[in-house]
């Protein structure tokens, strides 16, 4: 029988939302470049999680994601330019 939380004390194994970021291609690129310093490794992961990955130029996953987003009809803008002619 598992213990149940009473709301007073939180159990250590209660469901928690994980908010981590992981990209195997980023790890492969960092390994290829010989990055061993924690600050550089962690900084690259923080940049990638914020949408500013330093390897977007050579990442095939990023290229496919961009291509898919550009070709998705639901995400296309309705109006490309603003016309202020009255």
N, C-alpha and C positions, 0 to 999 in steps of 0.2 A: 504494500500500500504506500502510495506516494504522499508525502506531506502536502497540504494545501495552504496557500497563502491566506492569511486572515486580513490582510490590508495594513496591519500594524508593522509587520516585519516582512521585507521582501526576500524571497528565496533566491539563492544564487543561480539556480537553474531555470528560473522563469524565462519565458520567451522575451527576448530582447531584439529590437530592430538593429540589424547590422547595417552600417553605413560605409562599409569599406569600398575601396576601388582596387581593381586588379586587371591588368592587361598583360597577357602572355607575350604579345608582340613587343610591348614596351620593355619587358624583362629581357627578351632576346636582343633587342637593340642595345640596351644598356650593357649587356654581357659582351656583345660584339665590340663595343667601344671601349671595353676594359674599365668601366666605371666600378670602383670599389669603395669609394668614400660614401658614408652614410648620408651626408648632407646632399650630395649630388643625386644619389639614388632616390632619397625621400623627396627632394625638390622636384625631380622629374615626375614622380607619381602625383604630387600635389598639382603640378601644372597640367598634367593629363586629366586629372579628375575635374579640373576647372575648365576643361575644353581647350587648353592651349598646349597640347602635347608637342614637345620639341622634335618629334619624328613624324609629323604629319606628312611631310613631303615624300617619304619613302615607305609609308605604311599602307599595305594593300587593304586592310580593314577600313581605314579612314577613307580611302578612295572609294570603296564600295558604298560606304555610308553616305558620302556626299552625293554620289551618283544616284543612289536610291532616293535621297531627299529631294534632289532636283527634279527627278522624274515622277514624283508622287503628286498626282493631281490634287489631292486634298490639301497639300501644303503650299501650293503655288499662290503667289499673291494675286489678288483680283485686279489691281491696277498697278502698273509698273512705274508710272510717272504721275505727277500731279499737274493738272492743267488749271491755271488760274485765269483763263481768258473769259472775260465777261462781256 
